[in-house]
Amino acid sequence: MLNQALLDTLADYFASGDLEFDFEHGDEARRQMILGYLEKLMDLADQADELATKLIFKGGLLQAMAGIRDQK
């Protein structure tokens, strides 16, 4: 389910300025679509943050990583 290529493509789209260009030169429908997409992406980022925190702290990953560092 995880697709690094899709994330890389999205990151490139943002970094290149193409999204900003598409927004500035798009019609109202296109602008609304872009804003809706960005809003959904921000919602997903919030979910990813919560999930990462849960996995790291409640899943014991932090303790496991600390144990690995202690052994070195």
Secondary structure as GFF3:
##gff-version 3
##sequence-region A 1 72
A	DSSP	alpha_helix	4	15	.	.	.	ID=ss1
A	DSSP	alpha_helix	18	25	.	.	.	ID=ss2
A	DSSP	alpha_helix	28	53	.	.	.	ID=ss3
A	DSSP	pi_helix	54	58	.	.	.	ID=ss4
A	DSSP	alpha_helix	61	71	.	.	.	ID=ss5
###
